Amino acid sequence: KEWKIEQLETEIQQLKQQNQQQQQQQVSSFNSSNNSSSYNNNNNKQPPRHKGKWILDADSKDFLEYPAELKENLRQEKRKRLAEVQQQMKFILESDDIQDTHGHW
């Protein structure tokens, strides 16, 4: 059992390292594409690219290190909980305007 635990821990560390490398490549690619692109002023309504460097928050870095299955489970749970809260809170109107009320003819 100890051998399997050590093996799993090693695999987890390797996956974390791979994830970190992929994450760094994505951020680097994101930053370089933002710096090299200029604003296209034709019918393409893209906003101007940011000249700065994207810096990930610690919680984003931590989340990206989770195994893919765990990330997907957390995303599903988030969607589920947000839908529940939205259902529970639907009685609260966005404004006092009649167009924002609920009803029927």
Backbone as a chain_set.jsonl record, in Angstrom:
{"seq": "KEWKIEQLETEIQQLKQQNQQQQQQQVSSFNSSNNSSSYNNNNNKQPPRHKGKWILDADSKDFLEYPAELKENLRQEKRKRLAEVQQQMKFILESDDIQDTHGHW", "coords": {"N": [[0.814, -1.187, 0.0], [1.924, 1.261, 0.777], [3.779, 1.661, -1.245], [2.077, 2.051, -3.45], [0.797, 4.408, -2.687], [2.955, 6.184, -2.63], [3.626, 6.046, -5.306], [1.314, 7.123, -6.492], [1.404, 9.703, -5.392], [3.73, 10.621, -6.604], [2.907, 10.58, -9.281], [0.889, 12.509, -9.158], [2.39, 14.792, -8.55], [3.909, 14.95, -10.894], [1.855, 15.426, -12.751], [0.974, 17.911, -11.812], [3.246, 19.444, -12.336], [3.321, 19.267, -15.138], [0.924, 20.526, -15.693], [1.484, 23.092, -14.698], [3.5, 23.854, -16.462], [2.072, 23.872, -18.88], [0.248, 25.845, -18.262], [1.96, 28.059, -17.913], [2.904, 28.267, -20.529], [0.525, 28.897, -21.835], [-0.123, 31.375, -20.671], [2.119, 32.823, -21.418], [1.85, 32.707, -24.196], [-0.595, 34.029, -24.423], [0.097, 36.565, -23.421], [2.054, 37.334, -25.312], [0.538, 37.389, -27.653], [-1.205, 39.429, -27.065], [0.499, 41.613, -26.886], [1.533, 41.82, -29.438], [-0.536, 42.336, -31.153], [-2.504, 44.764, -32.789], [-5.039, 47.305, -32.532], [-7.862, 46.741, -34.473], [-9.482, 48.702, -36.652], [-11.675, 48.403, -38.33], [-14.799, 46.914, -39.349], [-14.632, 44.899, -37.564], [-15.239, 44.363, -34.311], [-13.353, 44.232, -32.186], [-11.878, 44.746, -29.015], [-9.134, 46.938, -28.081], [-5.938, 45.42, -27.616], [-4.452, 44.538, -24.511], [-1.64, 46.116, -23.16], [-0.141, 45.307, -21.052], [1.107, 42.717, -18.815], [-0.345, 39.573, -18.183], [-1.171, 38.483, -15.027], [-1.625, 35.792, -13.045], [-3.966, 35.221, -10.405], [-3.48, 33.844, -7.116], [-5.444, 31.965, -6.349], [-6.446, 31.182, -8.821], [-4.199, 29.979, -9.942], [-3.897, 27.837, -8.167], [-6.309, 26.438, -8.665], [-5.958, 25.674, -11.328], [-4.046, 23.745, -11.049], [-5.327, 21.525, -10.134], [-6.451, 18.135, -10.739], [-7.908, 17.225, -13.905], [-10.419, 15.946, -13.8], [-11.381, 16.626, -11.257], [-11.538, 19.415, -11.532], [-13.572, 19.613, -13.457], [-15.698, 18.456, -12.052], [-15.987, 20.349, -9.998], [-16.736, 22.576, -11.522], [-19.191, 21.702, -12.527], [-20.605, 21.487, -10.118], [-20.595, 24.159, -9.376], [-22.208, 25.307, -11.424], [-24.596, 24.009, -10.821], [-25.148, 24.896, -8.181], [-25.327, 27.678, -8.603], [-27.57, 27.776, -10.266], [-29.503, 26.845, -8.454], [-29.461, 28.91, -6.524], [-30.23, 31.05, -8.127], [-32.838, 30.267, -8.753], [-33.972, 30.311, -6.183], [-33.772, 33.011, -5.612], [-35.293, 34.349, -7.471], [-37.574, 35.811, -6.969], [-36.791, 38.31, -6.264], [-36.834, 41.321, -7.732], [-35.239, 42.913, -10.548], [-35.573, 45.622, -10.861], [-37.883, 48.325, -10.085], [-39.464, 48.66, -12.219], [-42.229, 47.873, -14.308], [-41.728, 46.209, -16.411], [-39.809, 44.476, -15.497], [-41.07, 42.742, -13.839], [-42.67, 39.661, -12.785], [-45.251, 37.677, -14.198], [-48.428, 37.054, -15.782], [-50.709, 37.03, -18.61]], "CA": [[0.0, 0.0, 0.0], [2.797, 2.432, 0.835], [4.361, 1.838, -2.562], [1.051, 2.628, -4.315], [0.589, 5.785, -2.268], [4.105, 6.935, -3.118], [3.515, 6.106, -6.759], [0.258, 8.078, -6.794], [1.906, 11.038, -5.066], [4.672, 10.978, -7.663], [2.124, 10.878, -10.48], [0.216, 13.78, -8.925], [3.412, 15.833, -8.693], [4.23, 15.061, -12.313], [0.721, 16.082, -13.4], [1.007, 19.314, -11.409], [4.325, 20.096, -13.084], [2.872, 19.383, -16.521], [-0.115, 21.553, -15.689], [2.143, 24.379, -14.525], [4.192, 24.168, -17.709], [1.051, 24.236, -19.853], [-0.29, 27.13, -17.822], [2.951, 29.079, -18.234], [2.916, 28.422, -21.977], [-0.691, 29.599, -22.228], [0.004, 32.768, -20.248], [3.133, 33.419, -22.269], [1.232, 32.864, -25.508], [-1.608, 35.073, -24.26], [0.781, 37.848, -23.294], [2.718, 37.712, -26.556], [-0.472, 37.74, -28.65], [-1.745, 40.738, -26.697], [1.483, 42.654, -27.159], [1.853, 41.926, -30.857], [-1.711, 42.705, -31.933], [-2.944, 46.156, -32.683], [-6.483, 47.476, -32.651], [-8.368, 46.691, -35.834], [-10.505, 49.743, -36.626], [-12.722, 48.204, -39.325], [-16.05, 46.393, -38.799], [-14.309, 43.915, -36.532], [-15.406, 45.127, -33.071], [-12.474, 43.729, -31.136], [-11.278, 45.816, -28.212], [-7.674, 46.977, -28.191], [-5.219, 44.467, -26.767], [-3.816, 45.136, -23.341], [-0.188, 46.169, -23.324], [0.505, 44.769, -19.867], [1.327, 41.275, -18.682], [-1.381, 38.903, -17.396], [-0.634, 37.838, -13.829], [-2.666, 34.963, -12.433], [-4.161, 35.244, -8.963], [-3.077, 32.598, -6.459], [-6.525, 30.985, -6.384], [-6.511, 30.652, -10.185], [-3.065, 29.053, -10.087], [-4.232, 26.626, -7.413], [-7.366, 25.703, -9.362], [-5.407, 25.084, -12.55], [-3.206, 22.607, -10.685], [-6.163, 20.366, -9.813], [-6.65, 17.187, -11.842], [-8.995, 17.616, -14.823], [-11.699, 15.408, -13.328], [-11.795, 17.439, -10.12], [-11.938, 20.72, -12.047], [-14.87, 19.471, -14.109], [-16.688, 18.245, -10.986], [-16.201, 21.639, -9.344], [-17.486, 23.429, -12.446], [-20.57, 21.219, -12.533], [-21.184, 21.87, -8.832], [-20.81, 25.602, -9.438], [-23.396, 25.541, -12.251], [-25.749, 23.5, -10.072], [-25.429, 25.787, -7.055], [-25.776, 28.961, -9.13], [-28.954, 27.59, -10.725], [-30.336, 26.774, -7.251], [-29.552, 30.251, -5.947], [-31.033, 31.868, -9.044], [-34.225, 29.849, -8.557], [-34.409, 30.785, -4.871], [-33.763, 34.472, -5.553], [-35.986, 34.945, -8.614], [-38.621, 36.716, -6.516], [-36.212, 39.649, -6.134], [-36.881, 41.948, -9.052], [-34.073, 43.701, -10.928], [-35.916, 47.029, -10.645], [-39.302, 48.534, -9.796], [-40.165, 48.808, -13.494], [-43.187, 46.808, -14.577], [-41.137, 45.264, -17.379], [-38.962, 43.521, -14.778], [-41.883, 41.91, -12.938], [-43.113, 38.348, -13.258], [-46.71, 37.606, -14.251], [-48.996, 36.453, -16.981], [-51.919, 37.685, -19.112]], "C": [[0.865, 1.261, 0.0], [3.407, 2.726, -0.526], [3.353, 2.497, -3.498], [0.803, 4.092, -3.969], [1.723, 6.653, -2.777], [4.039, 7.105, -4.631], [2.448, 7.136, -7.165], [0.705, 9.511, -6.501], [2.883, 11.527, -6.121], [3.924, 11.358, -8.933], [1.406, 12.224, -10.339], [1.195, 14.933, -9.1], [3.773, 16.048, -10.16], [3.118, 15.776, -13.073], [0.673, 17.566, -13.054], [2.079, 20.072, -12.193], [3.933, 20.293, -14.54], [1.831, 20.494, -16.652], [0.498, 22.939, -15.575], [2.848, 24.803, -15.803], [3.192, 24.597, -18.779], [0.479, 25.614, -19.545], [0.678, 28.257, -18.177], [3.014, 29.325, -19.737], [1.689, 29.203, -22.448], [-0.606, 31.075, -21.866], [1.011, 33.479, -21.134], [2.576, 33.681, -23.668], [0.2, 33.984, -25.486], [-0.953, 36.445, -24.222], [1.421, 38.274, -24.606], [1.699, 38.07, -27.634], [-1.091, 39.093, -28.338], [-0.782, 41.853, -27.049], [1.718, 42.86, -28.642], [0.675, 42.381, -31.698], [-2.025, 44.175, -31.75], [-4.444, 46.201, -32.906], [-6.882, 47.536, -34.111], [-9.576, 47.619, -35.909], [-11.569, 49.559, -37.7], [-13.985, 47.658, -38.647], [-15.836, 45.34, -37.711], [-14.286, 44.637, -35.193], [-14.56, 44.568, -31.927], [-11.914, 44.892, -30.336], [-9.767, 45.834, -28.394], [-7.041, 45.98, -27.223], [-4.545, 45.194, -25.624], [-2.305, 45.061, -23.502], [0.554, 45.53, -22.153], [0.649, 43.259, -19.909], [0.245, 40.701, -17.784], [-0.723, 38.169, -16.232], [-1.773, 37.095, -13.153], [-2.735, 35.182, -10.933], [-3.798, 33.879, -8.394], [-4.185, 31.549, -6.527], [-6.698, 30.395, -7.783], [-5.388, 29.646, -10.425], [-3.367, 27.736, -9.388], [-5.26, 25.792, -8.158], [-6.818, 24.999, -10.598], [-4.519, 23.876, -12.269], [-4.026, 21.365, -10.341], [-6.221, 19.414, -10.999], [-7.9, 17.571, -12.648], [-10.357, 17.148, -14.319], [-12.248, 16.236, -12.163], [-12.262, 18.822, -10.592], [-13.326, 20.645, -12.68], [-15.974, 19.253, -13.08], [-17.006, 19.557, -10.276], [-17.003, 22.583, -10.233], [-18.952, 23.012, -12.509], [-21.287, 21.619, -11.247], [-21.476, 23.372, -8.805], [-22.066, 25.923, -10.241], [-24.66, 25.148, -11.502], [-26.136, 24.468, -8.956], [-25.906, 27.164, -7.519], [-27.22, 28.88, -9.633], [-29.906, 27.531, -9.531], [-30.531, 28.155, -6.643], [-30.416, 31.144, -6.828], [-32.514, 31.545, -8.882], [-34.772, 30.39, -7.24], [-34.573, 32.298, -4.843], [-34.583, 35.134, -6.655], [-37.105, 35.895, -8.199], [-38.105, 38.15, -6.352], [-36.11, 40.244, -7.532], [-35.65, 42.807, -9.285], [-34.309, 45.187, -10.709], [-37.399, 47.107, -10.284], [-40.12, 48.719, -11.07], [-41.051, 47.604, -13.746], [-42.62, 45.765, -15.539], [-40.253, 44.218, -16.703], [-39.735, 42.622, -13.823], [-42.217, 40.585, -13.584], [-44.636, 38.345, -13.26], [-47.175, 36.926, -15.518], [-50.253, 37.227, -17.389], [-53.108, 36.813, -18.791]], "O": [[0.56, 2.222, -0.707], [3.541, 3.884, -0.921], [3.711, 3.397, -4.258], [0.62, 4.92, -4.861], [1.485, 7.741, -3.301], [4.355, 8.168, -5.166], [2.666, 7.928, -8.082], [0.417, 10.424, -7.274], [2.871, 12.7, -6.493], [4.265, 12.343, -9.588], [1.328, 12.989, -11.3], [0.866, 15.939, -9.73], [3.925, 17.183, -10.612], [3.383, 16.621, -13.927], [0.364, 18.391, -13.913], [1.854, 21.191, -12.654], [4.178, 21.352, -15.116], [1.858, 21.288, -17.592], [0.081, 23.863, -16.275], [2.801, 25.972, -16.185], [3.428, 25.566, -19.501], [0.257, 26.431, -20.438], [0.258, 29.296, -18.687], [3.161, 30.467, -20.172], [1.783, 30.053, -23.333], [-0.976, 31.933, -22.667], [0.78, 34.613, -21.555], [2.802, 34.742, -24.249], [0.127, 34.791, -26.413], [-1.39, 37.373, -24.902], [1.345, 39.445, -24.98], [1.954, 38.956, -28.449], [-1.463, 39.828, -29.253], [-1.207, 42.93, -27.467], [2.067, 43.962, -29.065], [0.862, 42.777, -32.849], [-1.827, 44.742, -30.675], [-5.039, 45.247, -33.406], [-6.307, 48.294, -34.892], [-10.598, 47.341, -35.282], [-12.317, 50.501, -37.962], [-14.204, 47.928, -37.466], [-16.78, 44.949, -37.024], [-13.393, 45.452, -34.958], [-15.047, 44.454, -30.802], [-11.518, 45.909, -30.906], [-9.185, 44.837, -28.821], [-7.567, 45.736, -26.137], [-4.12, 46.34, -25.768], [-1.77, 44.041, -23.937], [1.748, 45.246, -22.255], [0.347, 42.615, -20.913], [-0.056, 41.272, -16.735], [0.167, 37.341, -16.427], [-2.764, 37.697, -12.739], [-1.71, 35.314, -10.265], [-3.809, 32.877, -9.11], [-3.903, 30.369, -6.74], [-7.059, 29.225, -7.916], [-5.6, 28.596, -11.032], [-3.128, 26.659, -9.935], [-5.108, 24.576, -8.274], [-7.178, 23.855, -10.876], [-4.269, 23.07, -13.165], [-3.476, 20.266, -10.263], [-6.057, 19.839, -12.142], [-8.83, 18.174, -12.113], [-11.339, 17.885, -14.408], [-13.446, 16.51, -12.102], [-13.268, 19.338, -10.104], [-14.16, 21.523, -12.458], [-17.067, 19.802, -13.218], [-18.168, 19.842, -9.986], [-17.861, 23.315, -9.74], [-19.845, 23.859, -12.539], [-22.443, 22.04, -11.283], [-22.497, 23.798, -8.264], [-22.899, 26.715, -9.8], [-25.666, 25.856, -11.541], [-27.306, 24.817, -8.805], [-26.791, 27.754, -6.898], [-27.999, 29.814, -9.443], [-30.996, 28.101, -9.582], [-31.65, 28.526, -6.286], [-31.24, 31.908, -6.325], [-33.351, 32.448, -8.873], [-35.903, 30.873, -7.186], [-35.427, 32.813, -4.122], [-34.574, 36.36, -6.77], [-37.543, 36.711, -9.01], [-38.894, 39.094, -6.306], [-35.395, 39.733, -8.394], [-35.082, 43.362, -8.344], [-33.376, 45.932, -10.408], [-38.081, 46.087, -10.19], [-41.334, 48.913, -11.007], [-40.686, 46.467, -13.445], [-42.985, 44.591, -15.486], [-39.981, 43.173, -17.294], [-39.142, 41.835, -13.086], [-42.063, 40.415, -14.793], [-45.248, 38.963, -12.388], [-46.39, 36.299, -16.23], [-50.795, 37.995, -16.594], [-54.24, 37.168, -19.122]]}, "num_chains": 1, "name": "protein.A"}
